[in-house]
Amino acid sequence: MSQTAAPQAAPPPAAPAPAAAPATTSATAPADQGHVDTPALLNRWQLIGMTVAIVFGIVSALVQFLGWQADGRAAADTEQLVRVQKIRSSLLSADALATNAFLVGGLEDPQQRREYDARISEVLEGITAAADAQPADQAALIAVNQQVELYATYIANARSNNRQGYPVGAAYQSLASDQLRNSTLPVLEALVDANNDRARDAMNGQHPFWLLGLGVVALLGLWWLNRELANAFRRRINRGIAFAGAIIAVVTVITTAGAFIRDSSNDSLREDQFADAVASAQALTAANDAKANESLRLIKRGSGAANEEKWGEAAAVVTDNAPSRFLADWERYADQHRTIVERDESNKWDDAVKLATAGPAEDEDKTAFVAFNDNLSAHVADVSKEAVDELGSWRWLALVVGALTLLLGAAAAVSVERGIGVRRREFA
């Protein structure tokens, strides 16, 4: 039998192609690399904007508070300067009275004695007040107090010996005046210089450019923030940020203008009343120093050339520093002094002493020094008070404006939060 080939099996049917997977919606698709997390970005912008506003309010208020403190320090340092100058001038006035009374010999004039005691009391009371007011000056003032007590002891010994006609009294009188000028006055001069420097530095405590720069930086920060929001939401201006910027701009203008005005006022004060008070006090001190040296020249009987030289130096200080309207009385006294010198150099010592110690009823020219001393003392007191009052005026306003600055900074921060909150709701 013939065999036939078995038929070949048919290939299995091809598996159907898998159906395409349905496309996922954009809501459920994972974020790709370029996706922006808008809520988180808005949170960051809100934090930046509120921080700018709050920091502006705090720092601006702090700068104003520093200016308020500076004016307070300037007033306190000016008052301390006045106290120290008063101590110095009263001490030299006491020395002028003591040396002039010593020339009389025997029992001194009761009126001069009372005036001397009053001056020493002023000095001691002034030292106590100045030490309480300025801790930085306490150590120096304690030394001055000890020196004043030593000076008063020497003067008491000079008086006691002078009443009895002992020549040693003149030695005690010269020793007292030398001790005053060599040990006490240099310390007081250093205190005057220190308080003068402190007061002048404190008057520079206003910082208008700091306030202006701070406001400009804050406005630039809000401008940048508004630009970023405009790019993201196609809105040119965000009302909340714009309102916050307006608050900061107004606060900056007001506080900067106020600081400029105060700084200009302090500059004028420093060059006018303050400078006048310092110069006039210097002239008053020098005048009493000159008067004391006049008496010391006569006490030393022909060996007072050094005192005459010191008189000339003190007189130059007076003419350089005293206001011109007081110089007529000083010139009258200077003429009297020249007459005293002429009599002393012509061996008319008794006549020179008589003129130097004459009262107003005996010699009209005697009133010249008294008039100059009294009028200049009153002037120093007046201009010093004006300077202190000016530095202390309107300080309360600086505190009020500083407090308002803090509140308005917080208001600006709230405005930023609300402005960005609008964009957050639009996105939602």
C-alpha positions as CSV (number, residue, x, y, z in Angstrom):
1,M,0.0,0.0,0.0
2,S,1.1,3.3,-0.7
3,Q,1.3,5.7,2.1
4,T,0.2,9.3,1.9
5,A,1.8,12.2,3.9
6,A,-0.1,13.4,7.0
7,P,-1.5,16.9,6.6
8,Q,0.6,19.6,8.4
9,A,-1.2,21.1,11.4
10,A,-2.4,24.7,11.0
11,P,-0.6,27.4,13.1
12,P,-2.5,28.6,16.1
13,P,-4.4,31.9,15.7
14,A,-2.5,35.0,16.5
15,A,-3.3,36.6,19.9
16,P,-5.4,39.8,19.5
17,A,-3.4,43.0,20.0
18,P,-3.9,44.5,23.4
19,A,-6.2,47.5,23.6
20,A,-4.6,50.9,24.2
21,A,-4.7,52.0,27.8
22,P,-7.1,54.9,28.4
23,A,-5.3,58.2,28.9
24,T,-5.2,59.5,32.5
25,T,-6.8,62.8,33.3
26,S,-4.6,65.8,34.1
27,A,-6.0,65.8,37.6
28,T,-4.6,62.4,38.4
29,A,-1.4,62.6,36.5
30,P,1.8,63.0,38.6
31,A,3.4,66.4,38.4
32,D,6.1,66.7,35.9
33,Q,9.4,68.5,36.5
34,G,8.1,71.9,35.4
35,H,5.0,71.9,37.6
36,V,4.7,74.9,40.0
37,D,3.3,74.4,43.5
38,T,1.3,77.7,43.5
39,P,-0.1,77.5,47.0
40,A,3.3,76.9,48.5
41,L,4.7,79.8,46.4
42,L,2.0,82.1,47.6
43,N,2.8,81.1,51.2
44,R,6.4,82.0,50.6
45,W,5.5,85.4,49.1
46,Q,3.2,86.1,51.9
47,L,5.9,85.4,54.4
48,I,8.4,87.6,52.6
49,G,6.0,90.5,52.3
50,M,4.8,90.4,55.9
51,T,8.4,90.1,57.1
52,V,9.4,93.2,55.1
53,A,6.5,95.2,56.6
54,I,7.1,94.0,60.2
55,V,10.9,94.4,60.1
56,F,10.4,97.9,58.6
57,G,8.1,98.8,61.5
58,I,10.4,97.4,64.2
59,V,13.7,98.8,62.9
60,S,12.2,102.2,62.0
61,A,10.7,102.5,65.5
62,L,14.1,101.4,67.0
63,V,15.9,104.1,65.1
64,Q,13.5,106.7,66.3
65,F,13.9,105.4,69.9
66,L,17.6,105.7,69.6
67,G,17.2,109.3,68.5
68,W,14.9,109.9,71.5
69,Q,17.5,108.4,73.8
70,A,20.2,110.5,72.2
71,D,18.3,113.7,72.8
72,G,17.8,112.7,76.4
73,R,21.5,112.0,76.8
74,A,22.4,115.3,75.2
75,A,20.1,117.1,77.7
76,A,21.5,115.2,80.6
77,D,25.1,115.8,79.5
78,T,24.5,119.5,79.0
79,E,23.0,119.7,82.5
80,Q,26.1,118.0,83.8
81,L,28.3,120.3,81.9
82,V,26.5,123.3,83.4
83,R,27.0,121.8,86.9
84,V,30.7,121.3,86.4
85,Q,31.2,124.7,85.0
86,K,29.3,126.2,87.9
87,I,31.5,124.3,90.3
88,R,34.6,125.7,88.5
89,S,33.4,129.3,88.4
90,S,32.1,129.3,92.0
91,L,35.4,127.9,93.2
92,L,37.4,130.6,91.4
93,S,34.9,133.2,92.6
94,A,35.5,132.0,96.2
95,D,39.2,132.3,95.6
96,A,38.8,135.8,94.2
97,L,36.8,136.8,97.3
98,A,39.3,135.2,99.7
99,T,42.4,136.7,98.2
100,N,40.7,140.2,98.0
101,A,39.6,140.0,101.6
102,F,43.1,138.9,102.7
103,L,44.5,142.2,101.4
104,V,42.6,144.2,104.0
105,G,44.4,142.6,106.9
106,G,42.9,142.1,110.4
107,L,39.2,141.4,110.4
108,E,37.9,140.9,107.0
109,D,34.7,142.4,105.6
110,P,31.7,140.4,106.9
111,Q,29.9,140.6,103.6
112,Q,32.9,139.2,101.7
113,R,33.1,136.4,104.3
114,R,29.5,135.5,103.8
115,E,29.9,135.5,100.0
116,Y,32.9,133.3,100.3
117,D,31.1,130.8,102.5
118,A,28.2,130.8,100.0
119,R,30.5,130.1,97.1
120,I,32.1,127.1,98.9
121,S,28.7,125.8,99.8
122,E,27.7,126.1,96.1
123,V,30.8,124.1,95.2
124,L,30.2,121.3,97.7
125,E,26.5,121.0,96.8
126,G,27.3,121.1,93.1
127,I,29.8,118.3,93.5
128,T,27.2,116.1,95.3
129,A,24.6,116.8,92.6
130,A,27.0,116.2,89.7
131,A,28.3,112.9,91.3
132,D,24.7,111.7,91.6
133,A,23.8,112.7,88.1
134,Q,26.7,111.2,86.2
135,P,28.3,108.0,87.5
136,A,31.2,108.3,85.0
137,D,32.3,111.5,86.8
138,Q,32.1,110.2,90.4
139,A,35.7,109.2,90.9
140,A,37.0,112.6,89.6
141,L,34.4,114.5,91.7
142,I,35.4,112.7,94.8
143,A,39.0,113.8,94.2
144,V,37.7,117.4,93.6
145,N,35.7,117.3,96.9
146,Q,38.9,116.3,98.8
147,Q,40.9,119.1,97.1
148,V,38.2,121.7,98.0
149,E,38.3,120.6,101.6
150,L,42.0,121.0,101.6
151,Y,41.7,124.4,99.9
152,A,39.2,125.6,102.6
153,T,41.6,124.4,105.3
154,Y,44.5,126.5,103.8
155,I,42.2,129.5,103.5
156,A,41.1,129.1,107.2
157,N,44.7,129.0,108.3
158,A,45.5,132.1,106.1
159,R,42.6,134.0,107.7
160,S,43.6,133.0,111.2
161,N,47.2,134.2,110.8
162,N,46.2,137.3,108.9
163,R,43.9,138.4,111.7
164,Q,46.9,138.2,114.1
165,G,49.2,139.9,111.7
166,Y,51.5,136.8,111.1
167,P,53.3,136.8,107.8
168,V,52.8,133.1,107.5
169,G,49.2,133.9,106.5
170,A,50.3,135.1,103.1
171,A,52.1,131.7,102.6
172,Y,48.9,129.9,103.4
173,Q,46.9,132.1,101.0
174,S,49.4,131.5,98.2
175,L,49.5,127.8,99.0
176,A,45.7,127.6,98.8
177,S,45.6,129.3,95.4
178,D,48.4,127.3,94.0
179,Q,46.8,124.0,95.2
180,L,43.5,125.1,93.6
181,R,45.1,125.8,90.2
182,N,47.6,123.0,90.1
183,S,45.5,120.1,91.5
184,T,41.7,121.0,91.5
185,L,41.2,123.0,88.3
186,P,42.9,120.5,85.9
187,V,40.4,117.8,87.1
188,L,37.5,120.2,86.6
189,E,38.8,121.2,83.1
190,A,39.0,117.5,82.2
191,L,35.4,117.0,83.4
192,V,34.2,120.0,81.4
193,D,35.9,118.6,78.2
194,A,34.5,115.2,78.8
195,N,30.9,116.4,79.3
196,N,31.2,118.8,76.4
197,D,32.3,116.0,74.1
198,R,29.5,113.7,75.4
199,A,26.8,116.3,74.9
200,R,28.0,117.2,71.3
201,D,28.2,113.5,70.3
202,A,24.7,112.9,71.7
203,M,23.3,115.8,69.6
204,N,24.4,113.8,66.5
205,G,22.0,111.0,67.5
206,Q,19.4,111.6,64.9
207,H,19.6,109.3,61.8
208,P,17.3,110.6,59.0
209,F,19.3,108.8,56.3
210,W,18.9,105.5,58.1
211,L,15.1,106.0,58.2
212,L,15.1,107.0,54.5
213,G,17.2,104.0,53.4
214,L,15.1,101.6,55.5
215,G,11.9,102.8,53.8
216,V,13.4,102.6,50.3
217,V,14.6,99.0,50.9
218,A,11.1,98.0,52.2
219,L,9.4,99.6,49.2
220,L,11.8,97.8,46.8
221,G,10.9,94.5,48.5
222,L,7.2,95.1,48.1
223,W,7.8,96.2,44.4
224,W,9.6,93.0,43.7
225,L,6.7,91.0,45.4
226,N,4.1,92.8,43.3
227,R,6.0,92.1,40.2
228,E,6.2,88.4,40.9
229,L,2.5,88.2,41.6
230,A,1.8,90.2,38.4
231,N,3.8,87.7,36.4
232,A,2.0,84.7,37.9
233,F,-1.6,86.0,37.9
234,R,-1.6,88.5,35.1
235,R,-2.7,91.3,37.4
236,R,-0.6,94.4,37.2
237,I,-1.2,95.7,40.8
238,N,-2.0,93.9,44.0
239,R,-4.2,96.2,46.0
240,G,-3.1,94.8,49.4
241,I,0.6,95.2,48.5
242,A,0.0,98.6,47.1
243,F,-1.7,99.7,50.2
244,A,1.1,98.4,52.3
245,G,3.6,100.3,50.2
246,A,1.6,103.5,50.6
247,I,1.7,103.0,54.4
248,I,5.5,102.5,54.4
249,A,6.0,105.4,52.0
250,V,4.0,107.8,54.3
251,V,5.7,106.6,57.4
252,T,9.1,107.0,55.8
253,V,8.4,110.5,54.6
254,I,7.1,111.6,58.0
255,T,9.8,110.0,60.2
256,T,12.6,111.1,57.8
257,A,11.4,114.6,57.7
258,G,11.0,114.7,61.5
259,A,14.5,113.3,62.0
260,F,15.9,115.9,59.5
261,I,14.2,118.7,61.4
262,R,15.4,117.5,64.8
263,D,18.9,117.0,63.5
264,S,19.0,120.5,62.0
265,S,17.6,121.9,65.3
266,N,20.4,120.1,67.2
267,D,23.0,121.5,64.8
268,S,21.7,125.0,65.3
269,L,21.5,124.5,69.1
270,R,25.1,123.2,69.2
271,E,26.3,126.3,67.3
272,D,24.1,128.8,69.2
273,Q,22.8,128.4,72.7
274,F,25.1,125.5,73.6
275,A,28.2,127.1,72.3
276,D,27.2,130.4,73.9
277,A,26.7,128.7,77.3
278,V,30.1,127.0,77.1
279,A,32.0,130.1,75.9
280,S,30.3,132.4,78.5
281,A,31.0,130.0,81.3
282,Q,34.6,129.9,80.2
283,A,34.7,133.7,80.3
284,L,33.1,133.8,83.7
285,T,35.7,131.4,85.1
286,A,38.5,133.3,83.5
287,A,37.2,136.6,84.9
288,N,37.3,135.3,88.5
289,D,40.7,133.8,87.9
290,A,41.9,137.2,86.7
291,K,40.5,138.9,89.8
292,A,42.1,136.4,92.1
293,N,45.5,136.8,90.4
294,E,45.2,140.6,90.8
295,S,45.0,140.1,94.5
296,L,47.7,137.5,94.6
297,R,50.0,139.9,92.8
298,L,49.5,142.4,95.6
299,I,49.8,139.8,98.4
300,K,53.2,138.8,97.1
301,R,54.4,142.5,97.3
302,G,56.6,143.0,94.3
303,S,57.2,139.4,93.4
304,G,53.9,138.8,91.6
305,A,55.1,139.1,88.0
306,A,53.9,135.6,87.3
307,N,50.4,136.4,88.6
308,E,50.3,139.5,86.3
309,E,51.1,137.2,83.4
310,K,48.3,134.9,84.4
311,W,46.0,137.9,84.7
312,G,46.8,138.7,81.1
313,E,46.1,135.1,79.9
314,A,42.8,135.1,81.8
315,A,41.8,138.5,80.4
316,A,42.4,137.2,76.9
317,V,40.1,134.3,77.5
318,V,37.4,136.7,78.7
319,T,37.6,139.0,75.7
320,D,37.6,136.0,73.3
321,N,34.6,134.2,74.8
322,A,32.3,136.7,76.6
323,P,29.4,138.1,74.6
324,S,30.2,141.6,73.3
325,R,27.4,143.3,75.2
326,F,29.1,142.5,78.5
327,L,32.6,143.6,77.5
328,A,32.0,147.3,78.4
329,D,31.9,146.4,82.1
330,W,35.0,144.2,81.6
331,E,36.9,147.0,80.0
332,R,36.1,149.3,82.8
333,Y,37.4,146.8,85.2
334,A,40.5,146.3,83.0
335,D,41.2,150.0,83.2
336,Q,41.0,149.8,87.0
337,H,43.4,146.9,87.0
338,R,45.9,148.8,84.9
339,T,45.7,151.6,87.5
340,I,46.3,149.1,90.3
341,V,49.4,147.8,88.4
342,E,50.7,151.3,87.9
343,R,50.4,152.2,91.6
344,D,52.0,148.9,92.6
345,E,55.0,149.5,90.3
346,S,55.3,153.1,91.6
347,N,55.8,151.8,95.1
348,K,52.3,152.9,96.1
349,W,51.3,149.5,97.3
350,D,48.8,150.8,99.9
351,D,47.0,152.9,97.2
352,A,46.9,149.9,94.9
353,V,45.4,147.7,97.7
354,K,42.9,150.4,98.5
355,L,41.7,150.6,94.9
356,A,41.7,146.7,94.6
357,T,39.6,146.4,97.7
358,A,37.4,149.5,97.4
359,G,33.7,149.0,97.7
360,P,31.1,150.6,95.4
361,A,30.6,153.6,97.7
362,E,34.4,154.3,97.7
363,D,35.2,153.8,94.1
364,E,32.6,153.6,91.3
365,D,34.9,151.5,89.1
366,K,34.7,148.7,91.7
367,T,31.2,148.0,90.5
368,A,32.5,147.2,87.0
369,F,33.8,143.7,87.9
370,V,30.7,143.0,90.1
371,A,28.4,144.1,87.3
372,F,30.3,142.0,84.7
373,N,30.4,138.9,87.0
374,D,26.7,139.1,87.9
375,N,25.4,139.8,84.4
376,L,27.5,137.1,82.8
377,S,26.5,134.6,85.5
378,A,22.8,135.3,84.8
379,H,23.4,135.0,81.1
380,V,25.1,131.6,81.5
381,A,22.2,130.4,83.5
382,D,19.7,131.6,80.9
383,V,21.4,130.1,77.8
384,S,22.1,126.9,79.6
385,K,18.5,126.5,80.5
386,E,17.5,127.3,76.9
387,A,19.8,124.6,75.6
388,V,18.5,121.9,78.0
389,D,14.9,122.8,77.4
390,E,15.3,122.7,73.7
391,L,16.9,119.3,73.8
392,G,14.1,118.0,76.0
393,S,11.3,119.6,74.0
394,W,9.0,117.4,71.9
395,R,10.7,114.2,73.0
396,W,7.3,112.8,73.8
397,L,6.4,113.2,70.1
398,A,9.2,110.9,69.1
399,L,7.8,108.2,71.4
400,V,4.3,108.6,69.9
401,V,5.6,108.5,66.3
402,G,7.7,105.4,67.2
403,A,4.7,103.6,68.6
404,L,2.6,104.5,65.6
405,T,5.4,103.3,63.3
406,L,5.2,99.9,65.0
407,L,1.4,99.8,64.6
408,L,1.5,100.9,61.0
409,G,4.2,98.3,60.2
410,A,1.8,95.6,61.5
411,A,-1.0,97.2,59.5
412,A,1.1,97.0,56.4
413,A,1.8,93.3,57.1
414,V,-1.9,92.6,57.4
415,S,-2.5,94.4,54.1
416,V,0.1,92.2,52.4
417,E,-1.6,89.1,53.9
418,R,-5.0,90.2,52.6
419,G,-3.6,91.1,49.1
420,I,-2.1,87.7,48.7
421,G,-5.2,86.1,50.2
422,V,-7.2,87.4,47.2
423,R,-4.8,85.6,44.8
424,R,-5.0,82.5,46.9
425,R,-8.8,82.4,46.6
426,E,-8.6,83.0,42.8
427,F,-6.4,80.0,42.5
428,A,-8.6,77.9,44.6
